[in-house]
């Protein structure tokens, strides 16, 4: 997990064996786009193969396609990205499906 968790509980605290959602809309996320990217990557890494994570990103940074999608696509474990629209509080939901070659991901 990333070092930014030193002063707070991480969004991802364990491997997820089923679909789940990562809330990246906190006040800390609103003021730090790099935190959104780091924790999005961490969330994908903690998602079991064949499953998906819905990344709920803060609306303050605009549409995630402008700063997050290319970072996610560069990960070897991302099998698909789907824009799921906006959530009721103004953020964006991106569904990321995982698939690692040669293994089943985090255990």
KAWO-V458193 format. One record per residue. RES is the residue in three letters. SS is DSSP state (helix for helix, strand for strand, loop for the rest). PHI is phi in degrees with one decimal (none if undefined). PSI is psi in whole degrees, -180 to 180 (NA if undefined). Layout:
RES;SS;PHI;PSI  RES;SS;PHI;PSI
This chain:
UNK;loop;none;158  UNK;loop;-74.0;155  UNK;helix;-67.6;-17  UNK;helix;-65.8;-7  UNK;helix;-82.8;-1  UNK;helix;-56.7;-36  UNK;helix;-105.2;4  UNK;loop;-157.5;166  UNK;loop;-71.1;135  UNK;loop;-72.6;156  UNK;loop;-63.8;-39  UNK;loop;-111.0;116  UNK;loop;-115.8;-2  UNK;loop;-165.6;170  UNK;loop;-72.4;138  UNK;strand;-105.0;123  UNK;loop;-97.1;6  UNK;loop;-147.4;169  UNK;loop;-57.6;146  UNK;strand;-155.4;175  UNK;strand;-126.3;139  UNK;strand;-108.1;119  UNK;strand;-83.3;108  UNK;strand;-114.5;39  UNK;loop;-115.6;15  UNK;loop;-71.3;171  UNK;helix;-59.0;-38  UNK;helix;-61.8;-39  UNK;helix;-70.8;-34  UNK;helix;-62.2;-31  UNK;loop;-101.1;-1  UNK;loop;-143.8;93  UNK;helix;-61.1;-37  UNK;helix;-64.2;-31  UNK;helix;-65.1;-40  UNK;helix;-59.9;-45  UNK;helix;-65.3;-49  UNK;helix;-58.8;-46  UNK;helix;-75.5;-26  UNK;helix;-65.3;-46  UNK;helix;-61.5;-44  UNK;helix;-60.5;-42  UNK;helix;-61.9;-43  UNK;helix;-63.9;-43  UNK;helix;-63.2;-26  UNK;loop;-93.7;9  UNK;strand;-103.7;124  UNK;loop;-61.3;149  UNK;loop;-52.1;140  UNK;loop;80.4;-3  UNK;loop;-104.5;179  UNK;strand;-137.1;158  UNK;strand;-124.7;134  UNK;strand;-92.0;116  UNK;strand;-90.7;117  UNK;strand;-103.6;102  UNK;strand;-99.0;151  UNK;loop;-66.7;137  UNK;helix;-67.2;-19  UNK;helix;-56.8;-29  UNK;helix;-94.5;0  UNK;loop;82.0;-170  UNK;loop;-65.3;134  UNK;helix;-63.5;-16  UNK;helix;-64.8;-21  UNK;helix;-83.8;-15  UNK;loop;-143.4;-14  UNK;loop;-115.8;-38  UNK;helix;-57.5;-44  UNK;helix;-64.5;-36  UNK;helix;-62.7;-43  UNK;helix;-68.7;-42  UNK;helix;-63.5;-25  UNK;loop;-76.3;-11  UNK;loop;-78.2;136  UNK;loop;-67.2;-16  UNK;loop;-94.9;-4  UNK;strand;-87.5;118  UNK;strand;-97.3;-19  UNK;strand;-170.1;147  UNK;strand;-122.9;137  UNK;strand;-138.1;131  UNK;strand;-78.6;122  UNK;strand;-103.3;2  UNK;strand;100.1;-162  UNK;strand;-104.3;148  UNK;loop;-90.0;171  UNK;loop;-64.8;-21  UNK;loop;-96.7;10  UNK;loop;100.1;-6  UNK;loop;-81.9;-175  UNK;strand;-121.2;145  UNK;strand;-113.9;124  UNK;strand;-121.3;124  UNK;strand;-92.4;126  UNK;strand;-118.2;119  UNK;strand;-97.5;138  UNK;strand;-106.7;150  UNK;loop;-162.9;113  UNK;loop;-101.7;141  UNK;loop;-86.7;134  UNK;loop;81.5;16  UNK;loop;-177.8;177  UNK;loop;-112.5;22  UNK;loop;83.9;-163  UNK;loop;-59.4;146  UNK;loop;-110.1;NA
